[in-house]
């Protein structure tokens, strides 16, 4: 990653893209490298421009933001995706998290200052959730813990596995985790698979929820 945060703006409304570009134009630490008006174009420009952060709308024509996020993360794990959406639904939030997004921000509640906070957060620490969204995640965890499934007995993770679990939950790719811990990406993937097997988890969303419940990560508010 360079000195400036390279951002791609994806939204099917030109006025929204223009507004975001105007906001970010006043930020010396950010460089807007491109815009896209649909999901397919977002994937293509992401592969071409390799931005640090994609600001991703969900409801776009010719491939929605969920599918676009999955394809972007499959092609380049190090690109962070920040969902910026009108959808005030936990279902959309969990779907975006499952697709690989590192952040989720509601358009109607997002100020220019919060947008910059979110961009910085997903760029540096890998996670940003709007306070409303954080409540959804915490409420979901609490409902599951009281209903029984999270009371299962699991094997204790090793120190290395706890390190990797924390970094995975924070949104870092296998390559980035390997660089931090001086491991190969293949070794990180092996640890990751072992973690999920030990914990009986089957998705990144489940890993994030588990890491939150254990106090391994915090959500910026």
C-alpha positions as CSV (number, residue, x, y, z in Angstrom):
1,X,0.0,0.0,0.0
2,X,1.2,3.5,-0.9
3,X,1.4,6.7,1.2
4,X,-2.1,7.8,0.1
5,X,-5.2,5.7,0.4
6,X,-6.3,4.8,-3.2
7,X,-10.1,4.7,-3.4
8,X,-12.5,3.4,-6.0
9,X,-16.1,4.8,-5.7
10,X,-18.9,2.4,-6.8
11,X,-22.4,3.6,-7.0
12,X,-25.1,3.7,-9.7
13,X,-26.1,7.3,-8.9
14,X,-23.8,9.9,-10.4
15,X,-24.8,12.5,-7.8
16,X,-23.7,10.1,-5.0
17,X,-20.3,9.5,-6.7
18,X,-19.8,13.2,-7.2
19,X,-20.7,13.9,-3.6
20,X,-18.2,11.3,-2.3
21,X,-15.5,12.5,-4.7
22,X,-16.0,16.1,-3.5
23,X,-15.7,15.0,0.2
24,X,-12.6,12.9,-0.5
25,X,-11.1,15.7,-2.6
26,X,-10.5,17.7,0.5
27,X,-8.5,14.9,2.2
28,X,-4.8,15.0,1.4
29,X,-4.3,11.4,2.5
30,X,-6.8,10.0,0.0
31,X,-6.6,9.7,-3.8
32,X,-9.7,8.8,-5.8
33,X,-8.4,6.6,-8.6
34,X,-11.7,5.9,-10.3
35,X,-15.5,5.5,-10.3
36,X,-17.9,2.7,-11.4
37,X,-21.6,2.8,-12.0
38,X,-22.4,-0.9,-11.8
39,X,-21.1,-4.1,-10.2
40,X,-19.4,-5.5,-13.3
41,X,-17.5,-2.2,-14.0
42,X,-16.5,-2.1,-10.3
43,X,-14.9,-5.6,-10.5
44,X,-13.1,-4.7,-13.8
45,X,-11.8,-1.4,-12.5
46,X,-10.8,-3.0,-9.2
47,X,-8.7,-5.6,-11.0
48,X,-7.2,-2.9,-13.3
49,X,-6.5,-0.1,-10.7
50,X,-5.9,-2.3,-7.6
51,X,-7.3,0.3,-5.1
52,X,-6.7,0.1,-1.4
53,X,-10.4,0.7,-0.6
54,X,-13.6,0.2,-2.7
55,X,-16.6,2.2,-1.4
56,X,-19.3,-0.2,-2.5
57,X,-23.0,0.3,-3.0
58,X,-25.1,-2.8,-2.7
59,X,-28.0,-2.2,-5.1
60,X,-26.4,-1.7,-8.5
61,X,-27.3,-2.9,-12.0
62,X,-25.4,-5.5,-14.0
63,X,-24.1,-7.3,-10.9
64,X,-25.0,-6.2,-7.4
65,X,-22.5,-5.1,-4.7
66,X,-22.6,-8.5,-2.9
67,X,-21.5,-10.4,-6.0
68,X,-19.0,-7.7,-6.9
69,X,-17.4,-7.8,-3.4
70,X,-17.0,-11.6,-3.6
71,X,-15.3,-11.3,-7.0
72,X,-13.0,-8.5,-5.9
73,X,-11.9,-10.3,-2.8
74,X,-11.3,-13.5,-4.8
75,X,-9.1,-11.6,-7.2
76,X,-7.2,-9.5,-4.7
77,X,-7.6,-10.2,-1.0
78,X,-5.7,-7.0,0.0
79,X,-8.3,-4.6,-1.5
80,X,-10.6,-3.5,1.4
81,X,-14.4,-3.2,0.7
82,X,-16.5,-0.6,2.6
83,X,-20.2,-1.1,2.1
84,X,-22.0,2.3,1.8
85,X,-25.7,1.6,1.5
86,X,-29.3,2.6,2.1
87,X,-30.2,-0.9,3.3
88,X,-30.9,-0.8,7.1
89,X,-31.2,-4.5,7.4
90,X,-29.1,-7.0,9.3
91,X,-29.6,-9.5,6.4
92,X,-27.7,-7.2,4.0
93,X,-25.0,-6.5,6.6
94,X,-24.3,-10.2,7.2
95,X,-24.4,-10.9,3.5
96,X,-21.8,-8.2,2.8
97,X,-19.6,-9.5,5.7
98,X,-19.9,-13.0,4.3
99,X,-19.0,-11.7,0.9
100,X,-15.7,-10.3,2.4
101,X,-16.4,-6.7,3.1
102,X,-14.4,-5.1,6.0
103,X,-16.8,-2.3,6.7
104,X,-20.5,-1.3,6.5
105,X,-21.8,2.2,6.7
106,X,-25.4,3.5,6.3
107,X,-25.8,6.3,3.9
108,X,-28.5,8.2,5.8
109,X,-26.4,8.3,9.0
110,X,-22.9,8.8,7.4
111,X,-21.3,12.2,7.8
112,X,-18.2,13.2,5.8
113,X,-16.2,12.8,9.0
114,X,-17.5,9.3,9.6
115,X,-16.8,8.3,6.0
116,X,-13.2,9.3,6.4
117,X,-13.0,7.5,9.7
118,X,-14.4,4.3,8.0
119,X,-11.9,4.5,5.1
120,X,-9.0,5.0,7.5
121,X,-10.2,2.1,9.7
122,X,-10.6,-0.5,7.0
123,X,-7.3,0.6,5.4
124,X,-5.3,0.4,8.6
125,X,-7.0,-2.1,10.9
126,X,-9.3,-4.0,8.5
127,X,-12.7,-3.4,10.3
128,X,-15.2,-0.6,10.5
129,X,-18.9,-1.0,11.4
130,X,-21.3,1.9,12.0
131,X,-22.6,1.9,15.6
132,X,-26.0,0.8,14.4
133,X,-24.4,-2.1,12.6
134,X,-22.3,-3.0,15.6
135,X,-25.5,-3.4,17.6
136,X,-26.8,-5.9,15.0
137,X,-23.7,-8.0,15.4
138,X,-23.7,-7.9,19.2
139,X,-27.5,-8.6,19.3
140,X,-27.0,-11.6,17.0
141,X,-24.1,-12.9,19.2
142,X,-26.1,-12.6,22.4
143,X,-29.2,-14.3,20.9
144,X,-27.1,-17.2,19.8
145,X,-25.2,-17.5,23.1
146,X,-28.5,-17.7,25.0
147,X,-30.1,-20.1,22.6
148,X,-27.4,-22.7,23.0
149,X,-25.2,-23.3,19.9
150,X,-22.3,-21.2,21.2
151,X,-22.2,-23.2,24.5
152,X,-20.5,-26.1,22.7
153,X,-17.2,-27.4,24.1
154,X,-14.3,-26.6,21.8
155,X,-10.6,-27.3,21.9
156,X,-8.4,-24.5,23.1
157,X,-6.6,-22.7,20.3
158,X,-2.8,-22.4,20.3
159,X,-1.1,-19.0,20.7
160,X,-0.4,-18.9,17.0
161,X,-4.0,-19.9,16.1
162,X,-5.3,-17.1,18.3
163,X,-3.0,-14.6,16.6
164,X,-4.2,-15.8,13.2
165,X,-7.9,-15.8,14.3
166,X,-7.6,-12.2,15.4
167,X,-6.0,-11.1,12.1
168,X,-8.5,-13.0,10.0
169,X,-11.4,-11.4,11.9
170,X,-9.8,-8.0,11.4
171,X,-9.9,-8.5,7.6
172,X,-6.3,-9.3,6.7
173,X,-5.6,-11.6,3.8
174,X,-3.5,-14.8,4.1
175,X,-0.6,-13.0,2.3
176,X,-0.7,-10.0,4.7
177,X,-1.0,-12.3,7.8
178,X,2.0,-14.3,6.5
179,X,4.0,-11.2,6.0
180,X,3.2,-10.1,9.6
181,X,4.0,-13.4,11.2
182,X,6.8,-14.5,8.8
183,X,4.7,-17.5,7.5
184,X,3.8,-18.6,4.0
185,X,0.3,-18.0,2.8
186,X,-0.2,-21.7,2.6
187,X,0.8,-22.1,6.2
188,X,-1.6,-19.4,7.2
189,X,-4.4,-21.1,5.3
190,X,-3.6,-24.4,7.1
191,X,-3.9,-22.7,10.5
192,X,-7.1,-21.0,9.3
193,X,-8.6,-24.3,8.4
194,X,-7.5,-25.9,11.7
195,X,-9.1,-23.0,13.6
196,X,-12.4,-23.3,11.9
197,X,-12.4,-27.1,12.4
198,X,-11.6,-26.8,16.1
199,X,-14.3,-24.2,16.7
200,X,-16.9,-25.8,14.5
201,X,-17.2,-22.6,12.4
202,X,-17.8,-22.5,8.6
203,X,-17.5,-18.9,7.5
204,X,-15.7,-15.6,8.0
205,X,-18.8,-14.2,9.6
206,X,-18.8,-16.9,12.2
207,X,-15.1,-16.2,12.9
208,X,-15.8,-12.5,13.4
209,X,-18.6,-13.2,15.8
210,X,-16.4,-15.7,17.7
211,X,-13.5,-13.2,17.9
212,X,-15.8,-10.5,19.1
213,X,-17.3,-12.8,21.8
214,X,-13.8,-13.6,23.0
215,X,-12.7,-10.0,23.1
216,X,-10.0,-10.6,20.4
217,X,-11.3,-7.7,18.3
218,X,-13.2,-4.5,19.0
219,X,-15.6,-2.6,16.7
220,X,-14.9,1.1,16.0
221,X,-17.8,3.2,17.0
